[in-house]
Amino acid sequence: MIALLKVTAGLALFTGAGAGLIGLIPGTEENDGDPLHFGWCVLAGTALAALLLHVPLALDGHIPHAAFLLAFCLSLVLAVGPGRAHVRRIGIARFFGLDLLYALPSWLRVVTLLLVLLAFSAALGPFVAWDERAIFGLKARVLYHEGSVLGEAFRDTGYIHIHARYPLLVPLLEASLFTLKGSGDDRFLKLLFLLFSLSLALVVAGEARRLHGPRAGGLWGLLLLATPMLIGPSEGRGMTAYADLPFAAFVTGATVLLGRAIDHPGSRDALLAGLLLGAALATKQEGAIWAMALGLALLVTLWRRMAPRTAGLARSTATVAAPALLFLALSLAAHRWTPAPAWSERYSVVFSLAWLRQLGWRPVEIAPFVLRQLTNWKVWGWGWLLVVTGLLALRRPRLLPTPFFWRVTALAVFAADIGIFIVTPNHVHWHLATAFSRLLLHLFPLAILILMEQVGASGWPGRGHAEAETHA
């Protein structure tokens, strides 16, 4: 029980730090259809803590317990000061998204609470799946016990598995909770991933509320939360301590905030978008793909729209880039103290014309697998089927800049992911089986937002298209 309370306290401090950081950035909560609520605070707080913890590692590859405790102390200061004021400005109900819950029919409220309890029970156990133990949990224990990436554990790739240079955001957050617990016991640490799951659902629900009202927010948030891939305890799903769920939360948050900045350039959305994008870069290598996709989508959207607020958007772009590049620089500096991945040289073959000439049939070969994944209801429920059916069947009069930006981003990321499997030097079916569903998880919340906007443009289930335009 004491261990559970300590983990809960640590997660509360992360969230409070996020609320404090958001409270320090000028913004107008009163007129915002989606105030920066609990979900945003979790993402901002964990990103801020990880950014601070990368600093000592970047300097000399060491991180003492004092660094973890200092991060928690700073989180406490932010939480009791600007964080508490931020929550008061929003109000408890809107901060925790209770208005979204109350907007649902009573039987759907019961379903929502049951789903949360199911995910909570799955998060109480220890690490059992492969990646959560071998790639992330083991590194977290090394950082907690040895306080360094320079020891034998990181040098011996047979001990630390083959991903010695895997980004360290998740292990650093887990090591923080180990420090607060005073033990390397990983029970209850998956509550961190429950917070990411709830935050992701709230970010999607909040954006739906902003565009189409609380009822729409509650329904679309529930659709995302009910997805087995998001809250399931099986290998690689949300309630296993893999990096894919935090990564999906960070990139979804960054994409939503950048979409808002297109219509209303401002320092708050842009700064938080940059922080979350930097956190994504420090969570998984796929962060580089998302960063390039977001940049491409922004350029295409501005070209299509010919926006008159070029100067404001340029300032917003610079504001996004600053924290993202700082995060990336610290992450790369920390990586230089660790050995190169065991299989890094294998990927050099993708730059060989002789290799690429052999891949003409790869797209045809992987297409059936991709279709089976999208229709696998045991993993995705009806989510991907609804997305594909909705986009093909529904018509809309005009595509607004923000949903256009979402669509270009999703297409760019999906094309890059498929391209990876087309050129991979690994056995293609093994690579697809081990990675494709987790890459789809990164895209799934954005796909739900795209479907939400298209359905909402027709006037269901709340505000119609014309009213949505005034709130975009």
C-alpha positions in Angstrom: 0.0 0.0 0.0 2.9 2.4 0.8 4.4 1.7 -2.6 1.1 2.4 -4.3 0.8 5.7 -2.4 4.4 6.7 -3.4 3.8 6.0 -7.1 0.5 7.9 -7.0 2.2 10.8 -5.3 4.9 10.8 -8.0 2.3 10.8 -10.8 0.4 13.6 -9.0 3.6 15.7 -8.9 4.2 15.1 -12.7 0.6 16.3 -13.4 0.9 19.3 -11.0 4.2 20.3 -12.7 2.4 20.3 -16.1 -0.4 22.4 -14.7 2.2 24.8 -13.2 4.1 25.1 -16.5 0.8 25.7 -18.4 -0.2 28.2 -15.8 3.0 30.2 -16.3 2.4 30.6 -20.1 0.0 33.4 -20.9 -3.3 32.2 -22.3 -7.1 32.8 -22.1 -8.8 29.8 -20.6 -12.2 31.5 -20.2 -12.9 31.7 -24.0 -11.2 28.4 -24.9 -13.6 25.6 -25.9 -11.0 23.1 -24.7 -9.0 24.5 -21.7 -5.6 22.8 -21.1 -7.0 20.2 -18.8 -5.7 17.1 -16.8 -4.6 15.3 -20.0 -2.6 18.2 -21.2 -1.0 18.6 -17.8 0.1 15.0 -17.6 1.8 15.3 -21.0 3.4 18.6 -20.2 4.5 17.5 -16.7 6.1 14.2 -17.8 7.8 16.0 -20.8 9.2 18.7 -18.5 10.5 16.1 -16.0 12.2 14.1 -18.7 13.7 17.3 -20.2 15.3 18.1 -16.8 16.5 14.6 -16.3 18.3 14.5 -19.6 20.6 17.4 -18.6 22.9 15.4 -16.2 23.0 12.5 -18.6 23.9 14.7 -21.5 26.8 16.3 -19.5 28.7 13.1 -18.5 26.4 10.1 -18.7 25.6 10.1 -14.9 22.4 10.9 -13.1 22.5 10.8 -9.3 19.4 10.2 -7.1 19.6 13.9 -6.2 18.6 14.7 -9.8 15.4 12.7 -9.6 14.6 14.3 -6.2 15.3 17.7 -7.5 12.9 17.2 -10.4 10.2 16.2 -8.0 10.9 19.2 -5.8 10.6 21.5 -8.8 7.4 19.7 -9.7 6.0 20.4 -6.2 6.8 24.1 -6.4 5.1 24.3 -9.8 2.1 22.3 -8.5 1.3 24.3 -5.4 1.9 27.7 -7.0 0.8 28.3 -10.7 -0.5 24.7 -11.0 -3.2 25.2 -8.3 -4.1 28.5 -9.8 -4.5 27.0 -13.2 -6.8 24.3 -11.9 -8.9 26.9 -10.1 -9.3 29.0 -13.3 -10.6 26.0 -15.2 -12.7 24.5 -12.5 -12.4 21.0 -11.1 -15.1 19.6 -13.4 -13.7 20.8 -16.7 -10.1 20.1 -15.5 -10.9 16.4 -15.1 -13.2 16.3 -18.1 -16.3 15.5 -16.0 -18.4 17.7 -18.3 -17.6 15.2 -21.1 -18.7 12.3 -18.9 -21.9 14.0 -17.8 -22.8 14.7 -21.5 -23.0 11.0 -22.1 -26.1 8.9 -21.6 -26.1 7.2 -18.1 -25.4 3.8 -19.5 -22.4 5.1 -21.4 -21.1 6.7 -18.2 -21.2 3.3 -16.6 -19.3 1.8 -19.6 -16.7 4.5 -19.3 -16.1 3.9 -15.6 -15.9 0.2 -16.2 -13.3 0.7 -18.9 -11.2 2.9 -16.6 -11.5 0.3 -13.8 -10.4 -2.4 -16.2 -7.4 -0.5 -17.3 -6.6 0.4 -13.6 -6.6 -3.3 -12.6 -4.3 -4.1 -15.5 -1.9 -1.4 -14.4 -1.4 -2.7 -10.9 0.8 -5.7 -11.8 4.5 -5.9 -12.4 6.3 -5.7 -15.8 5.8 -9.0 -17.6 6.0 -8.4 -21.4 9.3 -8.5 -23.2 10.0 -4.9 -24.2 8.7 -3.4 -21.0 11.2 -5.6 -19.1 14.1 -5.9 -21.4 14.3 -2.5 -23.2 12.7 -0.1 -20.7 12.3 -1.5 -17.2 15.8 -2.9 -17.2 17.3 0.4 -18.2 15.2 2.2 -15.5 16.7 -0.2 -12.9 20.2 0.5 -14.1 19.6 4.2 -13.9 18.1 3.9 -10.5 20.8 1.5 -9.0 23.9 2.7 -10.8 23.0 6.3 -11.7 24.8 6.1 -15.0 24.7 4.8 -18.6 28.5 4.2 -18.5 28.5 1.0 -16.5 28.8 -2.6 -17.7 25.0 -3.0 -18.1 24.8 -0.5 -20.9 28.0 -1.7 -22.4 27.0 -5.3 -22.5 24.3 -5.4 -25.2 23.7 -9.1 -24.4 22.5 -7.9 -20.9 20.6 -4.7 -21.9 19.2 -6.3 -25.1 20.1 -4.9 -28.5 18.7 -1.4 -28.1 21.4 0.2 -26.0 20.7 3.6 -27.6 17.0 3.5 -27.5 15.6 6.9 -26.4 15.5 7.2 -22.6 12.4 9.2 -21.8 10.4 6.2 -20.5 13.3 4.6 -18.5 14.0 8.1 -16.9 10.3 8.5 -15.8 10.3 4.9 -14.4 13.6 5.5 -12.6 12.1 8.6 -11.0 9.3 6.5 -9.6 11.8 3.9 -8.4 13.7 6.6 -6.6 10.5 7.9 -4.9 9.6 4.3 -3.9 13.1 3.6 -2.7 13.0 0.2 -4.5 13.5 -1.3 -7.9 10.2 -3.2 -7.6 8.2 -2.4 -10.7 4.7 -3.1 -9.3 2.3 -0.1 -9.8 4.7 1.6 -12.3 2.2 0.9 -15.1 -0.1 3.4 -13.5 2.1 5.9 -15.4 0.9 4.3 -18.6 -2.7 4.4 -17.4 -2.3 8.2 -17.1 -1.0 8.4 -20.7 -4.0 6.4 -21.9 -6.5 8.6 -20.1 -4.6 11.7 -21.2 -4.7 10.6 -24.8 -8.5 10.0 -24.6 -9.0 13.4 -23.0 -7.0 15.2 -25.6 -9.1 13.7 -28.4 -12.3 14.2 -26.4 -11.3 17.8 -25.6 -10.6 18.6 -29.3 -14.0 17.1 -30.2 -15.6 19.3 -27.5 -13.9 22.4 -28.8 -15.1 21.8 -32.4 -18.5 20.2 -31.8 -19.5 20.4 -28.1 -19.3 18.2 -25.0 -21.6 15.4 -26.3 -19.3 14.9 -29.3 -16.3 15.0 -27.0 -17.6 12.3 -24.7 -18.6 10.0 -27.5 -15.3 10.2 -29.4 -13.2 10.0 -26.3 -15.1 6.9 -25.3 -14.6 5.3 -28.7 -10.9 5.8 -28.3 -10.8 4.6 -24.7 -12.8 1.5 -25.7 -10.1 0.4 -28.2 -8.4 -2.9 -27.0 -5.0 -1.7 -28.3 -5.2 1.3 -26.0 -6.1 -0.3 -22.7 -5.4 -4.0 -23.3 -2.8 -5.8 -21.1 -1.5 -8.1 -23.9 2.0 -7.8 -25.4 2.6 -4.3 -26.9 -0.8 -2.8 -25.9 -1.5 0.2 -23.8 -1.4 -1.4 -20.4 2.0 -2.8 -21.0 4.9 -0.4 -20.3 6.0 0.0 -23.9 7.0 3.4 -25.3 4.3 3.4 -28.0 1.4 4.7 -25.8 3.4 7.7 -24.4 4.7 8.3 -27.9 1.2 8.3 -29.3 0.1 10.7 -26.6 3.0 13.1 -27.3 2.6 13.2 -31.1 -1.2 13.5 -30.9 -0.9 16.4 -28.5 1.8 18.1 -30.6 -0.4 17.7 -33.8 -3.5 19.1 -32.1 -1.7 22.1 -30.8 0.0 22.8 -34.1 -3.4 22.5 -35.8 -4.7 25.2 -33.4 -1.7 27.4 -34.1 -2.5 27.5 -37.8 -5.8 29.3 -37.2 -4.7 31.2 -34.1 -0.9 31.7 -33.9 0.1 32.1 -30.3 3.0 31.4 -28.0 1.2 29.0 -25.6 0.1 26.4 -28.1 3.3 26.6 -30.1 5.5 26.3 -27.0 3.6 23.3 -25.6 3.6 21.7 -29.1 7.4 22.0 -29.3 7.8 20.5 -25.8 5.6 17.5 -26.7 7.3 17.0 -30.0 10.7 17.1 -28.2 9.3 14.5 -25.8 8.3 12.3 -28.7 11.8 12.6 -30.2 13.2 11.4 -26.8 10.7 8.5 -26.6 11.1 6.7 -29.9 13.1 7.0 -33.1 9.9 7.4 -35.0 9.7 10.9 -33.5 11.9 12.0 -36.4 9.3 10.8 -38.9 6.6 12.7 -37.1 8.7 15.9 -37.0 9.3 15.8 -40.7 5.6 14.9 -41.4 4.4 17.8 -39.3 6.8 20.2 -41.1 5.6 18.9 -44.5 1.9 19.2 -43.5 2.4 22.7 -42.2 4.0 23.8 -45.4 1.3 22.2 -47.6 -1.5 23.6 -45.5 0.0 27.1 -45.6 0.5 26.8 -49.4 -3.1 25.7 -49.9 -4.5 28.3 -47.6 -2.2 31.2 -48.5 -2.6 32.5 -45.0 -2.1 36.3 -44.5 -0.7 35.8 -40.9 2.7 34.7 -42.2 4.7 36.6 -39.6 2.7 35.2 -36.7 3.0 31.7 -38.1 6.8 32.1 -38.6 7.1 33.1 -34.9 5.0 30.1 -33.9 7.2 27.8 -36.0 10.3 29.2 -34.3 8.6 28.7 -30.9 7.8 25.1 -31.7 11.3 24.4 -32.9 13.1 25.8 -29.8 12.1 23.2 -27.1 11.9 20.4 -29.7 15.5 21.0 -30.8 16.7 21.4 -27.2 15.1 18.1 -26.3 16.7 16.4 -29.3 20.1 17.8 -28.5 20.0 16.6 -24.9 18.8 13.2 -26.0 21.5 12.8 -28.6 24.1 14.0 -26.1 23.0 11.3 -23.7 23.1 8.7 -26.4 26.8 9.3 -27.1 27.7 7.7 -23.8 26.1 4.4 -24.7 27.3 1.8 -27.3 26.0 1.7 -30.8 23.0 -0.7 -31.4 24.0 -4.2 -32.3 22.2 -4.2 -35.6 22.8 -0.6 -36.7 25.1 -1.6 -39.6 22.4 -3.8 -41.1 20.2 -0.8 -42.1 23.0 0.6 -44.3 21.8 -1.8 -47.0 18.7 0.3 -47.7 20.9 2.8 -49.4 22.1 0.2 -51.9 20.5 0.2 -55.4 21.2 -3.6 -55.6 19.0 -4.1 -52.6 16.2 -1.7 -53.7 15.9 -3.4 -57.1 14.8 -6.6 -55.3 11.9 -5.0 -53.6 9.5 -4.5 -56.5 6.9 -6.9 -55.1 7.2 -5.8 -51.5 4.1 -3.5 -51.6 2.0 -6.3 -53.0 3.4 -8.7 -50.5 2.6 -6.6 -47.4 -0.8 -5.3 -48.6 -2.8 -8.3 -47.3 -1.1 -8.0 -43.9 -2.0 -4.3 -43.7 -5.6 -5.0 -44.5 -5.9 -7.8 -42.0 -4.5 -5.5 -39.3 -6.9 -2.7 -40.0 -9.9 -5.1 -39.8 -8.7 -7.0 -36.7 -11.5 -6.1 -34.2 -9.8 -8.0 -31.4 -7.0 -5.3 -31.5 -8.8 -2.2 -32.8 -12.4 -2.8 -32.0 -14.3 -1.2 -34.9 -12.1 1.9 -34.9 -10.2 1.5 -38.1 -13.2 0.1 -39.9 -15.2 3.2 -38.9 -12.4 5.5 -39.9 -12.0 4.0 -43.4 -15.7 3.7 -44.0 -16.4 7.2 -42.8 -13.8 8.8 -44.9 -14.9 6.9 -48.0 -18.7 7.2 -47.5 -19.2 10.6 -45.9 -19.2 13.8 -48.0 -18.4 17.3 -46.8 -18.6 20.7 -48.5 -15.2 22.1 -47.7 -12.1 21.0 -45.8 -11.0 23.5 -43.2 -7.2 24.2 -42.6 -6.9 22.3 -39.3 -8.5 19.0 -40.5 -6.5 19.4 -43.8 -3.3 19.7 -41.7 -4.3 16.5 -39.7 -4.9 14.6 -42.9 -1.6 15.5 -44.6 0.2 14.6 -41.4 -1.5 11.2 -41.1 -0.9 10.4 -44.8 2.8 11.4 -44.5 3.4 9.3 -41.4 1.5 6.3 -42.8 3.4 6.5 -46.1 6.7 6.6 -44.2 5.8 3.7 -42.0 4.8 1.6 -45.0 8.1 2.7 -46.7 10.0 1.3 -43.8 8.5 -2.1 -44.2 9.1 -2.0 -48.0 12.8 -1.5 -47.6 13.5 -3.2 -44.3 16.5 -5.6 -44.4 14.7 -7.8 -41.7 12.4 -10.6 -42.6 9.4 -8.5 -43.7 6.7 -10.7 -42.1 8.5 -10.9 -38.8 9.0 -7.1 -38.9 5.3 -6.5 -39.7 4.2 -8.9 -37.0 6.3 -7.3 -34.3 6.0 -3.6 -35.2 3.1 -2.7 -37.5 0.2 -2.7 -34.9 2.3 -0.5 -32.6 3.0 2.0 -35.4 -0.7 2.1 -36.1 -1.3 3.0 -32.5 0.7 6.2 -33.1 -1.7 7.2 -35.9 -5.0 5.9 -34.4 -5.9 8.9 -32.2 -5.3 11.3 -35.1 -7.4 9.0 -37.4 -10.2 9.2 -34.8 -9.9 13.1 -34.8 -10.1 13.1 -38.6 -13.2 11.0 -38.6 -14.7 13.1 -35.8 -14.3 16.3 -37.8 -15.8 14.8 -40.9 -18.8 13.4 -39.0 -19.2 16.6 -37.0 -19.1 18.7 -40.2 -22.5 17.1 -41.1 -24.0 18.3 -37.9 -23.8 15.1 -35.7 -23.9 14.7 -32.8 -23.9 18.3 -31.8 -22.9 21.5 -33.5 -23.2 21.7 -37.3 -20.7 22.6 -39.9 -21.3 26.3 -39.9 -20.9 26.6 -36.1 -17.8 24.3 -36.2 -16.2 26.8 -38.6 -16.5 29.6 -36.1 -14.8 27.5 -33.4 -12.0 26.1 -35.6 
